[in-house]
Amino acid sequence: MESVRQSKVAKLLQKELAEIFRANAKTMFNNGFITVTIVRVSSDLSSAKIYLSIMATQDVDALFKSINDQKQHIRKILGFSIGKQVRVVPELNFFIDDSYDYAEKINAIFNKPI
């Protein structure tokens, strides 16, 4: 069960990370469209699992690798924007959210003629 503080920090991280990905799309992320779908924060608020949906790019894996390579820089930018609201900026762990692909696969199965 997620505490109130965890959910508030998760919403704050989601909002700020979305802004970071939007503002730096051209320079850091090769114009990829990155959406922060889910953020889960640990109970001690020291780490966060961030699920990303990546679109408008030819190579999703390369862009995801680039995001992971720039993880510390993203955390530093995040620290500048939320540093006054949290004591410690959580360690960021990025994952690809494949729920959209899964929904498309299920939809295709249902729409297939029998």
C-alpha positions as CSV (number, residue, x, y, z in Angstrom):
1,M,0.0,0.0,0.0
2,E,1.4,3.3,-1.0
3,S,1.5,6.1,1.6
4,V,0.2,9.6,0.9
5,R,3.8,11.0,0.8
6,Q,4.8,8.3,-1.7
7,S,2.0,9.2,-4.0
8,K,2.7,12.9,-3.7
9,V,6.3,12.4,-4.5
10,A,5.5,10.1,-7.4
11,K,3.1,12.7,-8.9
12,L,5.7,15.4,-8.5
13,L,8.4,13.2,-10.2
14,Q,6.0,12.3,-13.0
15,K,5.2,16.0,-13.7
16,E,8.8,17.2,-13.5
17,L,10.3,14.3,-15.5
18,A,7.7,14.8,-18.2
19,E,8.7,18.5,-18.4
20,I,12.4,17.5,-18.6
21,F,11.7,15.1,-21.5
22,R,9.6,17.6,-23.3
23,A,12.0,20.5,-22.9
24,N,15.1,18.5,-23.8
25,A,13.6,16.3,-26.6
26,K,15.5,18.0,-29.3
27,T,19.0,18.3,-27.7
28,M,19.2,15.1,-25.5
29,F,16.7,12.6,-26.9
30,N,16.9,12.9,-30.7
31,N,13.3,14.4,-31.0
32,G,11.8,11.3,-29.5
33,F,8.4,11.6,-28.0
34,I,8.8,10.3,-24.4
35,T,5.8,10.0,-22.1
36,V,6.2,9.2,-18.3
37,T,3.3,6.7,-17.8
38,I,3.9,5.4,-14.2
39,V,6.1,6.4,-11.3
40,R,6.5,4.2,-8.3
41,V,8.5,5.5,-5.3
42,S,10.1,3.2,-2.7
43,S,8.8,3.5,0.9
44,D,11.9,5.4,2.0
45,L,11.7,7.7,-1.0
46,S,15.2,6.9,-2.0
47,S,14.5,5.3,-5.4
48,A,11.9,5.5,-8.1
49,K,10.8,3.2,-10.9
50,I,9.8,5.3,-13.9
51,Y,7.9,3.6,-16.8
52,L,8.3,5.4,-20.1
53,S,6.4,5.1,-23.3
54,I,8.6,6.0,-26.3
55,M,7.2,7.0,-29.7
56,A,8.1,8.9,-32.8
57,T,11.5,7.3,-33.1
58,Q,13.0,4.6,-35.4
59,D,15.1,2.9,-32.8
60,V,13.3,2.6,-29.4
61,D,16.1,0.5,-27.8
62,A,18.8,3.1,-28.8
63,L,16.8,5.9,-27.3
64,F,16.1,4.0,-24.2
65,K,19.8,3.2,-23.8
66,S,20.5,6.9,-24.3
67,I,18.1,7.8,-21.5
68,N,19.8,5.3,-19.2
69,D,23.2,6.7,-20.1
70,Q,22.0,10.2,-19.2
71,K,20.3,9.0,-16.0
72,Q,22.6,11.0,-13.7
73,H,22.3,14.2,-15.8
74,I,18.5,13.8,-15.7
75,R,18.6,13.4,-11.9
76,K,20.7,16.5,-11.6
77,I,18.2,18.5,-13.7
78,L,15.4,17.0,-11.6
79,G,17.3,18.1,-8.4
80,F,17.3,21.7,-9.6
81,S,13.5,21.7,-10.1
82,I,12.4,19.7,-7.0
83,G,15.3,20.3,-4.6
84,K,13.3,22.5,-2.3
85,Q,10.4,20.1,-2.1
86,V,12.2,16.8,-1.2
87,R,15.2,16.1,1.0
88,V,16.8,13.6,-1.3
89,V,16.2,13.3,-5.1
90,P,15.4,9.6,-5.6
91,E,17.7,7.3,-7.6
92,L,16.0,6.9,-11.0
93,N,15.4,3.5,-12.6
94,F,13.9,3.6,-16.1
95,F,11.7,0.9,-17.6
96,I,9.9,0.7,-20.9
97,D,6.1,0.6,-20.5
98,D,4.8,-1.9,-23.0
99,S,1.2,-1.8,-22.0
100,Y,0.2,0.0,-25.2
101,D,1.9,-2.7,-27.3
102,Y,0.2,-5.4,-25.3
103,A,-3.2,-3.7,-25.7
104,E,-2.6,-3.4,-29.5
105,K,-1.8,-7.1,-29.7
106,I,-5.0,-8.1,-27.8
107,N,-7.0,-5.8,-30.0
108,A,-5.6,-7.4,-33.1
109,I,-6.5,-10.8,-31.8
110,F,-10.1,-9.7,-31.1
111,N,-10.4,-8.1,-34.6
112,K,-9.0,-11.1,-36.5
113,P,-11.8,-12.8,-38.5
114,I,-12.6,-16.3,-37.4
